[in-house]
Amino acid sequence: MLWGIILGGVAGWIASLLMGGKKGLLRYIILGIVGGFVGNILAGAIGLGARNSLGAIIISVVGACVIILVGRFLFGKK
């Protein structure tokens, strides 16, 4: 569980850097964990999956970026 929180924090931080999001450790962790969930759904839909921690971070970052884009679309914030 602790490892998942750490990976989520790293993934959320990377996604925020890529997308220019807001800062904050808790925000990174939540974004990364939810991004991992969304990323796994999207990756599974096209037949991909993570085999190690690096793959999990990449999938989580992609999912977190999707969440940021959807949030910006729905709420109009940059």
Phi and psi restraints in degrees (range 20) as a CNS / XPLOR table:
assign (resid 1 and name C) (resid 2 and name N)
       (resid 2 and name CA) (resid 2 and name C) 1.0 -62.3 20.0 2
assign (resid 2 and name N) (resid 2 and name CA)
       (resid 2 and name C) (resid 3 and name N) 1.0 -39.8 20.0 2
assign (resid 2 and name C) (resid 3 and name N)
       (resid 3 and name CA) (resid 3 and name C) 1.0 -63.4 20.0 2
assign (resid 3 and name N) (resid 3 and name CA)
       (resid 3 and name C) (resid 4 and name N) 1.0 -37.8 20.0 2
assign (resid 3 and name C) (resid 4 and name N)
       (resid 4 and name CA) (resid 4 and name C) 1.0 -64.3 20.0 2
assign (resid 4 and name N) (resid 4 and name CA)
       (resid 4 and name C) (resid 5 and name N) 1.0 -38.3 20.0 2
assign (resid 4 and name C) (resid 5 and name N)
       (resid 5 and name CA) (resid 5 and name C) 1.0 -67.2 20.0 2
assign (resid 5 and name N) (resid 5 and name CA)
       (resid 5 and name C) (resid 6 and name N) 1.0 -41.2 20.0 2
assign (resid 5 and name C) (resid 6 and name N)
       (resid 6 and name CA) (resid 6 and name C) 1.0 -63.9 20.0 2
assign (resid 6 and name N) (resid 6 and name CA)
       (resid 6 and name C) (resid 7 and name N) 1.0 -47.5 20.0 2
assign (resid 6 and name C) (resid 7 and name N)
       (resid 7 and name CA) (resid 7 and name C) 1.0 -62.0 20.0 2
assign (resid 7 and name N) (resid 7 and name CA)
       (resid 7 and name C) (resid 8 and name N) 1.0 -39.2 20.0 2
assign (resid 7 and name C) (resid 8 and name N)
       (resid 8 and name CA) (resid 8 and name C) 1.0 -62.6 20.0 2
assign (resid 8 and name N) (resid 8 and name CA)
       (resid 8 and name C) (resid 9 and name N) 1.0 -42.2 20.0 2
assign (resid 8 and name C) (resid 9 and name N)
       (resid 9 and name CA) (resid 9 and name C) 1.0 -62.7 20.0 2
assign (resid 9 and name N) (resid 9 and name CA)
       (resid 9 and name C) (resid 10 and name N) 1.0 -42.8 20.0 2
assign (resid 9 and name C) (resid 10 and name N)
       (resid 10 and name CA) (resid 10 and name C) 1.0 -64.9 20.0 2
assign (resid 10 and name N) (resid 10 and name CA)
       (resid 10 and name C) (resid 11 and name N) 1.0 -45.3 20.0 2
assign (resid 10 and name C) (resid 11 and name N)
       (resid 11 and name CA) (resid 11 and name C) 1.0 -63.3 20.0 2
assign (resid 11 and name N) (resid 11 and name CA)
       (resid 11 and name C) (resid 12 and name N) 1.0 -42.4 20.0 2
assign (resid 11 and name C) (resid 12 and name N)
       (resid 12 and name CA) (resid 12 and name C) 1.0 -64.3 20.0 2
assign (resid 12 and name N) (resid 12 and name CA)
       (resid 12 and name C) (resid 13 and name N) 1.0 -39.1 20.0 2
assign (resid 12 and name C) (resid 13 and name N)
       (resid 13 and name CA) (resid 13 and name C) 1.0 -63.9 20.0 2
assign (resid 13 and name N) (resid 13 and name CA)
       (resid 13 and name C) (resid 14 and name N) 1.0 -45.9 20.0 2
assign (resid 13 and name C) (resid 14 and name N)
       (resid 14 and name CA) (resid 14 and name C) 1.0 -63.0 20.0 2
assign (resid 14 and name N) (resid 14 and name CA)
       (resid 14 and name C) (resid 15 and name N) 1.0 -44.2 20.0 2
assign (resid 14 and name C) (resid 15 and name N)
       (resid 15 and name CA) (resid 15 and name C) 1.0 -62.3 20.0 2
assign (resid 15 and name N) (resid 15 and name CA)
       (resid 15 and name C) (resid 16 and name N) 1.0 -39.6 20.0 2
assign (resid 15 and name C) (resid 16 and name N)
       (resid 16 and name CA) (resid 16 and name C) 1.0 -66.4 20.0 2
assign (resid 16 and name N) (resid 16 and name CA)
       (resid 16 and name C) (resid 17 and name N) 1.0 -36.0 20.0 2
assign (resid 16 and name C) (resid 17 and name N)
       (resid 17 and name CA) (resid 17 and name C) 1.0 -65.3 20.0 2
assign (resid 17 and name N) (resid 17 and name CA)
       (resid 17 and name C) (resid 18 and name N) 1.0 -43.8 20.0 2
assign (resid 17 and name C) (resid 18 and name N)
       (resid 18 and name CA) (resid 18 and name C) 1.0 -67.4 20.0 2
assign (resid 18 and name N) (resid 18 and name CA)
       (resid 18 and name C) (resid 19 and name N) 1.0 -37.8 20.0 2
assign (resid 18 and name C) (resid 19 and name N)
       (resid 19 and name CA) (resid 19 and name C) 1.0 -101.2 20.0 2
assign (resid 19 and name N) (resid 19 and name CA)
       (resid 19 and name C) (resid 20 and name N) 1.0 -3.5 20.0 2
assign (resid 19 and name C) (resid 20 and name N)
       (resid 20 and name CA) (resid 20 and name C) 1.0 69.9 20.0 2
assign (resid 20 and name N) (resid 20 and name CA)
       (resid 20 and name C) (resid 21 and name N) 1.0 40.5 20.0 2
assign (resid 20 and name C) (resid 21 and name N)
       (resid 21 and name CA) (resid 21 and name C) 1.0 -84.1 20.0 2
assign (resid 21 and name N) (resid 21 and name CA)
       (resid 21 and name C) (resid 22 and name N) 1.0 -178.3 20.0 2
assign (resid 21 and name C) (resid 22 and name N)
       (resid 22 and name CA) (resid 22 and name C) 1.0 -75.9 20.0 2
assign (resid 22 and name N) (resid 22 and name CA)
       (resid 22 and name C) (resid 23 and name N) 1.0 163.8 20.0 2
assign (resid 22 and name C) (resid 23 and name N)
       (resid 23 and name CA) (resid 23 and name C) 1.0 -105.4 20.0 2
assign (resid 23 and name N) (resid 23 and name CA)
       (resid 23 and name C) (resid 24 and name N) 1.0 158.9 20.0 2
assign (resid 23 and name C) (resid 24 and name N)
       (resid 24 and name CA) (resid 24 and name C) 1.0 143.0 20.0 2
assign (resid 24 and name N) (resid 24 and name CA)
       (resid 24 and name C) (resid 25 and name N) 1.0 129.1 20.0 2
assign (resid 24 and name C) (resid 25 and name N)
       (resid 25 and name CA) (resid 25 and name C) 1.0 -58.9 20.0 2
assign (resid 25 and name N) (resid 25 and name CA)
       (resid 25 and name C) (resid 26 and name N) 1.0 -46.5 20.0 2
assign (resid 25 and name C) (resid 26 and name N)
       (resid 26 and name CA) (resid 26 and name C) 1.0 -62.8 20.0 2
assign (resid 26 and name N) (resid 26 and name CA)
       (resid 26 and name C) (resid 27 and name N) 1.0 -39.4 20.0 2
assign (resid 26 and name C) (resid 27 and name N)
       (resid 27 and name CA) (resid 27 and name C) 1.0 -63.6 20.0 2
assign (resid 27 and name N) (resid 27 and name CA)
       (resid 27 and name C) (resid 28 and name N) 1.0 -41.3 20.0 2
assign (resid 27 and name C) (resid 28 and name N)
       (resid 28 and name CA) (resid 28 and name C) 1.0 -61.4 20.0 2
assign (resid 28 and name N) (resid 28 and name CA)
       (resid 28 and name C) (resid 29 and name N) 1.0 -46.2 20.0 2
assign (resid 28 and name C) (resid 29 and name N)
       (resid 29 and name CA) (resid 29 and name C) 1.0 -63.2 20.0 2
assign (resid 29 and name N) (resid 29 and name CA)
       (resid 29 and name C) (resid 30 and name N) 1.0 -47.6 20.0 2
assign (resid 29 and name C) (resid 30 and name N)
       (resid 30 and name CA) (resid 30 and name C) 1.0 -63.6 20.0 2
assign (resid 30 and name N) (resid 30 and name CA)
       (resid 30 and name C) (resid 31 and name N) 1.0 -45.7 20.0 2
assign (resid 30 and name C) (resid 31 and name N)
       (resid 31 and name CA) (resid 31 and name C) 1.0 -60.5 20.0 2
assign (resid 31 and name N) (resid 31 and name CA)
       (resid 31 and name C) (resid 32 and name N) 1.0 -42.7 20.0 2
assign (resid 31 and name C) (resid 32 and name N)
       (resid 32 and name CA) (resid 32 and name C) 1.0 -67.6 20.0 2
assign (resid 32 and name N) (resid 32 and name CA)
       (resid 32 and name C) (resid 33 and name N) 1.0 -41.0 20.0 2
assign (resid 32 and name C) (resid 33 and name N)
       (resid 33 and name CA) (resid 33 and name C) 1.0 -68.5 20.0 2
assign (resid 33 and name N) (resid 33 and name CA)
       (resid 33 and name C) (resid 34 and name N) 1.0 -46.5 20.0 2
assign (resid 33 and name C) (resid 34 and name N)
       (resid 34 and name CA) (resid 34 and name C) 1.0 -66.4 20.0 2
assign (resid 34 and name N) (resid 34 and name CA)
       (resid 34 and name C) (resid 35 and name N) 1.0 -37.2 20.0 2
assign (resid 34 and name C) (resid 35 and name N)
       (resid 35 and name CA) (resid 35 and name C) 1.0 -62.1 20.0 2
assign (resid 35 and name N) (resid 35 and name CA)
       (resid 35 and name C) (resid 36 and name N) 1.0 -36.5 20.0 2
assign (resid 35 and name C) (resid 36 and name N)
       (resid 36 and name CA) (resid 36 and name C) 1.0 -63.4 20.0 2
assign (resid 36 and name N) (resid 36 and name CA)
       (resid 36 and name C) (resid 37 and name N) 1.0 -40.6 20.0 2
assign (resid 36 and name C) (resid 37 and name N)
       (resid 37 and name CA) (resid 37 and name C) 1.0 -63.1 20.0 2
assign (resid 37 and name N) (resid 37 and name CA)
       (resid 37 and name C) (resid 38 and name N) 1.0 -50.6 20.0 2
assign (resid 37 and name C) (resid 38 and name N)
       (resid 38 and name CA) (resid 38 and name C) 1.0 -64.4 20.0 2
assign (resid 38 and name N) (resid 38 and name CA)
       (resid 38 and name C) (resid 39 and name N) 1.0 -43.0 20.0 2
assign (resid 38 and name C) (resid 39 and name N)
       (resid 39 and name CA) (resid 39 and name C) 1.0 -61.4 20.0 2
assign (resid 39 and name N) (resid 39 and name CA)
       (resid 39 and name C) (resid 40 and name N) 1.0 -39.7 20.0 2
assign (resid 39 and name C) (resid 40 and name N)
       (resid 40 and name CA) (resid 40 and name C) 1.0 -66.1 20.0 2
assign (resid 40 and name N) (resid 40 and name CA)
       (resid 40 and name C) (resid 41 and name N) 1.0 -37.3 20.0 2
assign (resid 40 and name C) (resid 41 and name N)
       (resid 41 and name CA) (resid 41 and name C) 1.0 -64.4 20.0 2
assign (resid 41 and name N) (resid 41 and name CA)
       (resid 41 and name C) (resid 42 and name N) 1.0 -46.9 20.0 2
assign (resid 41 and name C) (resid 42 and name N)
       (resid 42 and name CA) (resid 42 and name C) 1.0 -66.1 20.0 2
assign (resid 42 and name N) (resid 42 and name CA)
       (resid 42 and name C) (resid 43 and name N) 1.0 -43.5 20.0 2
assign (resid 42 and name C) (resid 43 and name N)
       (resid 43 and name CA) (resid 43 and name C) 1.0 -65.4 20.0 2
assign (resid 43 and name N) (resid 43 and name CA)
       (resid 43 and name C) (resid 44 and name N) 1.0 -40.8 20.0 2
assign (resid 43 and name C) (resid 44 and name N)
       (resid 44 and name CA) (resid 44 and name C) 1.0 -64.0 20.0 2
assign (resid 44 and name N) (resid 44 and name CA)
       (resid 44 and name C) (resid 45 and name N) 1.0 -31.9 20.0 2
assign (resid 44 and name C) (resid 45 and name N)
       (resid 45 and name CA) (resid 45 and name C) 1.0 -66.4 20.0 2
assign (resid 45 and name N) (resid 45 and name CA)
       (resid 45 and name C) (resid 46 and name N) 1.0 -27.0 20.0 2
assign (resid 45 and name C) (resid 46 and name N)
       (resid 46 and name CA) (resid 46 and name C) 1.0 -108.0 20.0 2
assign (resid 46 and name N) (resid 46 and name CA)
       (resid 46 and name C) (resid 47 and name N) 1.0 10.8 20.0 2
assign (resid 46 and name C) (resid 47 and name N)
       (resid 47 and name CA) (resid 47 and name C) 1.0 84.9 20.0 2
assign (resid 47 and name N) (resid 47 and name CA)
       (resid 47 and name C) (resid 48 and name N) 1.0 22.0 20.0 2
assign (resid 47 and name C) (resid 48 and name N)
       (resid 48 and name CA) (resid 48 and name C) 1.0 -107.8 20.0 2
assign (resid 48 and name N) (resid 48 and name CA)
       (resid 48 and name C) (resid 49 and name N) 1.0 160.7 20.0 2
assign (resid 48 and name C) (resid 49 and name N)
       (resid 49 and name CA) (resid 49 and name C) 1.0 -159.4 20.0 2
assign (resid 49 and name N) (resid 49 and name CA)
       (resid 49 and name C) (resid 50 and name N) 1.0 158.6 20.0 2
assign (resid 49 and name C) (resid 50 and name N)
       (resid 50 and name CA) (resid 50 and name C) 1.0 -87.2 20.0 2
assign (resid 50 and name N) (resid 50 and name CA)
       (resid 50 and name C) (resid 51 and name N) 1.0 134.8 20.0 2
assign (resid 50 and name C) (resid 51 and name N)
       (resid 51 and name CA) (resid 51 and name C) 1.0 -105.0 20.0 2
assign (resid 51 and name N) (resid 51 and name CA)
       (resid 51 and name C) (resid 52 and name N) 1.0 -15.0 20.0 2
assign (resid 51 and name C) (resid 52 and name N)
       (resid 52 and name CA) (resid 52 and name C) 1.0 -151.1 20.0 2
assign (resid 52 and name N) (resid 52 and name CA)
       (resid 52 and name C) (resid 53 and name N) 1.0 -177.2 20.0 2
assign (resid 52 and name C) (resid 53 and name N)
       (resid 53 and name CA) (resid 53 and name C) 1.0 -63.2 20.0 2
assign (resid 53 and name N) (resid 53 and name CA)
       (resid 53 and name C) (resid 54 and name N) 1.0 -37.9 20.0 2
assign (resid 53 and name C) (resid 54 and name N)
       (resid 54 and name CA) (resid 54 and name C) 1.0 -63.2 20.0 2
assign (resid 54 and name N) (resid 54 and name CA)
       (resid 54 and name C) (resid 55 and name N) 1.0 -43.9 20.0 2
assign (resid 54 and name C) (resid 55 and name N)
       (resid 55 and name CA) (resid 55 and name C) 1.0 -62.4 20.0 2
assign (resid 55 and name N) (resid 55 and name CA)
       (resid 55 and name C) (resid 56 and name N) 1.0 -39.0 20.0 2
assign (resid 55 and name C) (resid 56 and name N)
       (resid 56 and name CA) (resid 56 and name C) 1.0 -64.6 20.0 2
assign (resid 56 and name N) (resid 56 and name CA)
       (resid 56 and name C) (resid 57 and name N) 1.0 -39.7 20.0 2
assign (resid 56 and name C) (resid 57 and name N)
       (resid 57 and name CA) (resid 57 and name C) 1.0 -66.2 20.0 2
assign (resid 57 and name N) (resid 57 and name CA)
       (resid 57 and name C) (resid 58 and name N) 1.0 -43.1 20.0 2
assign (resid 57 and name C) (resid 58 and name N)
       (resid 58 and name CA) (resid 58 and name C) 1.0 -61.7 20.0 2
assign (resid 58 and name N) (resid 58 and name CA)
       (resid 58 and name C) (resid 59 and name N) 1.0 -46.6 20.0 2
assign (resid 58 and name C) (resid 59 and name N)
       (resid 59 and name CA) (resid 59 and name C) 1.0 -63.6 20.0 2
assign (resid 59 and name N) (resid 59 and name CA)
       (resid 59 and name C) (resid 60 and name N) 1.0 -40.1 20.0 2
assign (resid 59 and name C) (resid 60 and name N)
       (resid 60 and name CA) (resid 60 and name C) 1.0 -65.6 20.0 2
assign (resid 60 and name N) (resid 60 and name CA)
       (resid 60 and name C) (resid 61 and name N) 1.0 -38.9 20.0 2
assign (resid 60 and name C) (resid 61 and name N)
       (resid 61 and name CA) (resid 61 and name C) 1.0 -64.1 20.0 2
assign (resid 61 and name N) (resid 61 and name CA)
       (resid 61 and name C) (resid 62 and name N) 1.0 -44.4 20.0 2
assign (resid 61 and name C) (resid 62 and name N)
       (resid 62 and name CA) (resid 62 and name C) 1.0 -61.5 20.0 2
assign (resid 62 and name N) (resid 62 and name CA)
       (resid 62 and name C) (resid 63 and name N) 1.0 -45.1 20.0 2
assign (resid 62 and name C) (resid 63 and name N)
       (resid 63 and name CA) (resid 63 and name C) 1.0 -62.3 20.0 2
assign (resid 63 and name N) (resid 63 and name CA)
       (resid 63 and name C) (resid 64 and name N) 1.0 -41.4 20.0 2
assign (resid 63 and name C) (resid 64 and name N)
       (resid 64 and name CA) (resid 64 and name C) 1.0 -65.7 20.0 2
assign (resid 64 and name N) (resid 64 and name CA)
       (resid 64 and name C) (resid 65 and name N) 1.0 -38.6 20.0 2
assign (resid 64 and name C) (resid 65 and name N)
       (resid 65 and name CA) (resid 65 and name C) 1.0 -63.6 20.0 2
assign (resid 65 and name N) (resid 65 and name CA)
       (resid 65 and name C) (resid 66 and name N) 1.0 -38.6 20.0 2
assign (resid 65 and name C) (resid 66 and name N)
       (resid 66 and name CA) (resid 66 and name C) 1.0 -63.0 20.0 2
assign (resid 66 and name N) (resid 66 and name CA)
       (resid 66 and name C) (resid 67 and name N) 1.0 -42.5 20.0 2
assign (resid 66 and name C) (resid 67 and name N)
       (resid 67 and name CA) (resid 67 and name C) 1.0 -62.4 20.0 2
assign (resid 67 and name N) (resid 67 and name CA)
       (resid 67 and name C) (resid 68 and name N) 1.0 -42.6 20.0 2
assign (resid 67 and name C) (resid 68 and name N)
       (resid 68 and name CA) (resid 68 and name C) 1.0 -61.9 20.0 2
assign (resid 68 and name N) (resid 68 and name CA)
       (resid 68 and name C) (resid 69 and name N) 1.0 -44.9 20.0 2
assign (resid 68 and name C) (resid 69 and name N)
       (resid 69 and name CA) (resid 69 and name C) 1.0 -62.8 20.0 2
assign (resid 69 and name N) (resid 69 and name CA)
       (resid 69 and name C) (resid 70 and name N) 1.0 -43.4 20.0 2
assign (resid 69 and name C) (resid 70 and name N)
       (resid 70 and name CA) (resid 70 and name C) 1.0 -64.7 20.0 2
assign (resid 70 and name N) (resid 70 and name CA)
       (resid 70 and name C) (resid 71 and name N) 1.0 -42.4 20.0 2
assign (resid 70 and name C) (resid 71 and name N)
       (resid 71 and name CA) (resid 71 and name C) 1.0 -59.8 20.0 2
assign (resid 71 and name N) (resid 71 and name CA)
       (resid 71 and name C) (resid 72 and name N) 1.0 -42.4 20.0 2
assign (resid 71 and name C) (resid 72 and name N)
       (resid 72 and name CA) (resid 72 and name C) 1.0 -66.4 20.0 2
assign (resid 72 and name N) (resid 72 and name CA)
       (resid 72 and name C) (resid 73 and name N) 1.0 -38.2 20.0 2
assign (resid 72 and name C) (resid 73 and name N)
       (resid 73 and name CA) (resid 73 and name C) 1.0 -66.1 20.0 2
assign (resid 73 and name N) (resid 73 and name CA)
       (resid 73 and name C) (resid 74 and name N) 1.0 -44.8 20.0 2
assign (resid 73 and name C) (resid 74 and name N)
       (resid 74 and name CA) (resid 74 and name C) 1.0 -73.0 20.0 2
assign (resid 74 and name N) (resid 74 and name CA)
       (resid 74 and name C) (resid 75 and name N) 1.0 -38.3 20.0 2
assign (resid 74 and name C) (resid 75 and name N)
       (resid 75 and name CA) (resid 75 and name C) 1.0 -109.8 20.0 2
assign (resid 75 and name N) (resid 75 and name CA)
       (resid 75 and name C) (resid 76 and name N) 1.0 -4.4 20.0 2
assign (resid 75 and name C) (resid 76 and name N)
       (resid 76 and name CA) (resid 76 and name C) 1.0 66.8 20.0 2
assign (resid 76 and name N) (resid 76 and name CA)
       (resid 76 and name C) (resid 77 and name N) 1.0 23.1 20.0 2
assign (resid 76 and name C) (resid 77 and name N)
       (resid 77 and name CA) (resid 77 and name C) 1.0 -101.8 20.0 2
assign (resid 77 and name N) (resid 77 and name CA)
       (resid 77 and name C) (resid 78 and name N) 1.0 151.1 20.0 2
